[in-house]
Every structure is written in C-alpha cells, then in structure tokens.
Amino acid sequence: MLTTPLKFIHIGFGNMLCANKVTGIMPLGSAAAKRLIMESKENRQYIDMTSGHAAKSYLLLDDGR
C-alpha cells in the first residue's frame, strides 16, 4: 500500500491544516460560497479557524467539511 506523506500548511492565527485534504479554495464573496457555508453550518460540518478575525477564503476539504 502506497501512502502519501502528510503535508501541513499554516493558515493563520496559529492554525495548521493538512494540505492533502484540501480540494479547493473559494472566495467568500461568491453566492456559491455563502450557500456552502450555510449548508455546512446546518450539517455541523463547518470548522471556523479564523479566531474571530475576518475570513478571506473558504477551503473545501475532501471529507465534505
């Protein structure tokens, strides 16, 4: 079985994210991003890593979060 080494990236405010899990990045101003944020909050899949600061983009992960 082949395994890919985990790569972590710093996303700000002391938060790290596994880069292997990121499938896309969306700007927050689009209607599609706002809809995805609302749906993910309703499904309890939304992870807020802004530490109370304004977000600039929305990261889509491979597990639907």
ZADO-1210 file (C-alpha; in nm, 4 decimals, padded with zeros to 6 digits):
<atoms>
<atom x="00.0000" y="00.0000" z="00.0000" code="MET" pos="1"/>
<atom x="00.1379" y="00.3377" z="-00.1022" code="LEU" pos="2"/>
<atom x="00.0982" y="00.6257" z="00.1363" code="THR" pos="3"/>
<atom x="00.1417" y="00.9935" z="00.0688" code="THR" pos="4"/>
<atom x="00.3389" y="01.1836" z="00.3316" code="PRO" pos="5"/>
<atom x="00.1282" y="01.4355" z="00.5211" code="LEU" pos="6"/>
<atom x="00.1976" y="01.7999" z="00.4425" code="LYS" pos="7"/>
<atom x="00.0761" y="02.0670" z="00.6820" code="PHE" pos="8"/>
<atom x="00.0298" y="02.4321" z="00.5960" code="ILE" pos="9"/>
<atom x="-00.0054" y="02.7301" z="00.8279" code="HIS" pos="10"/>
<atom x="-00.3391" y="02.9025" z="00.7599" code="ILE" pos="11"/>
<atom x="-00.3005" y="03.1851" z="01.0087" code="GLY" pos="12"/>
<atom x="-00.3588" y="03.2600" z="01.3760" code="PHE" pos="13"/>
<atom x="-00.1612" y="02.9533" z="01.4847" code="GLY" pos="14"/>
<atom x="-00.3810" y="02.7083" z="01.2906" code="ASN" pos="15"/>
<atom x="-00.2418" y="02.4270" z="01.0791" code="MET" pos="16"/>
<atom x="-00.4228" y="02.2252" z="00.8122" code="LEU" pos="17"/>
<atom x="-00.3319" y="01.9058" z="00.6304" code="CYS" pos="18"/>
<atom x="-00.2694" y="02.0192" z="00.2717" code="ALA" pos="19"/>
<atom x="-00.3515" y="01.6712" z="00.1403" code="ASN" pos="20"/>
<atom x="-00.7160" y="01.7167" z="00.2478" code="LYS" pos="21"/>
<atom x="-00.7778" y="02.0464" z="00.0617" code="VAL" pos="22"/>
<atom x="-00.9666" y="02.0002" z="-00.2663" code="THR" pos="23"/>
<atom x="-01.0498" y="02.3625" z="-00.3429" code="GLY" pos="24"/>
<atom x="-01.0379" y="02.7244" z="-00.2324" code="ILE" pos="25"/>
<atom x="-01.3280" y="02.9658" z="-00.2882" code="MET" pos="26"/>
<atom x="-01.3502" y="03.3419" z="-00.2297" code="PRO" pos="27"/>
<atom x="-01.6098" y="03.4358" z="00.0306" code="LEU" pos="28"/>
<atom x="-01.7850" y="03.6971" z="-00.1839" code="GLY" pos="29"/>
<atom x="-01.9489" y="03.4489" z="-00.4212" code="SER" pos="30"/>
<atom x="-02.3068" y="03.3300" z="-00.3774" code="ALA" pos="31"/>
<atom x="-02.1962" y="02.9676" z="-00.4088" code="ALA" pos="32"/>
<atom x="-01.9545" y="03.0083" z="-00.1168" code="ALA" pos="33"/>
<atom x="-02.2226" y="03.1679" z="00.1007" code="LYS" pos="34"/>
<atom x="-02.4595" y="02.8813" z="00.0191" code="ARG" pos="35"/>
<atom x="-02.1937" y="02.6205" z="00.1012" code="LEU" pos="36"/>
<atom x="-02.1156" y="02.7909" z="00.4322" code="ILE" pos="37"/>
<atom x="-02.4845" y="02.7971" z="00.5282" code="MET" pos="38"/>
<atom x="-02.5314" y="02.4291" z="00.4364" code="GLU" pos="39"/>
<atom x="-02.2174" y="02.3183" z="00.6182" code="SER" pos="40"/>
<atom x="-02.3205" y="02.5078" z="00.9330" code="LYS" pos="41"/>
<atom x="-02.6632" y="02.3400" z="00.9228" code="GLU" pos="42"/>
<atom x="-02.4999" y="01.9969" z="00.8846" code="ASN" pos="43"/>
<atom x="-02.2464" y="02.0765" z="01.1614" code="ARG" pos="44"/>
<atom x="-01.9541" y="02.0285" z="00.9222" code="GLN" pos="45"/>
<atom x="-01.8298" y="02.3878" z="00.9348" code="TYR" pos="46"/>
<atom x="-01.4922" y="02.4432" z="01.1016" code="ILE" pos="47"/>
<atom x="-01.4164" y="02.8060" z="01.1870" code="ASP" pos="48"/>
<atom x="-01.0406" y="02.8621" z="01.2135" code="MET" pos="49"/>
<atom x="-01.0451" y="03.2434" z="01.1978" code="THR" pos="50"/>
<atom x="-01.0057" y="03.3079" z="01.5729" code="SER" pos="51"/>
<atom x="-01.2669" y="03.5832" z="01.5421" code="GLY" pos="52"/>
<atom x="-01.0967" y="03.7633" z="01.2535" code="HIS" pos="53"/>
<atom x="-01.2461" y="03.8266" z="00.9095" code="ALA" pos="54"/>
<atom x="-01.2085" y="03.5339" z="00.6708" code="ALA" pos="55"/>
<atom x="-01.0771" y="03.5838" z="00.3166" code="LYS" pos="56"/>
<atom x="-01.1466" y="03.2452" z="00.1614" code="SER" pos="57"/>
<atom x="-01.3315" y="02.9192" z="00.2126" code="TYR" pos="58"/>
<atom x="-01.1414" y="02.5887" z="00.1991" code="LEU" pos="59"/>
<atom x="-01.3159" y="02.2786" z="00.0692" code="LEU" pos="60"/>
<atom x="-01.1888" y="01.9543" z="00.2208" code="LEU" pos="61"/>
<atom x="-01.2132" y="01.6025" z="00.0769" code="ASP" pos="62"/>
<atom x="-01.4374" y="01.4785" z="00.3584" code="ASP" pos="63"/>
<atom x="-01.7077" y="01.7397" z="00.2891" code="GLY" pos="64"/>
<atom x="-01.6133" y="01.9901" z="00.5564" code="ARG" pos="65"/>
</atoms>
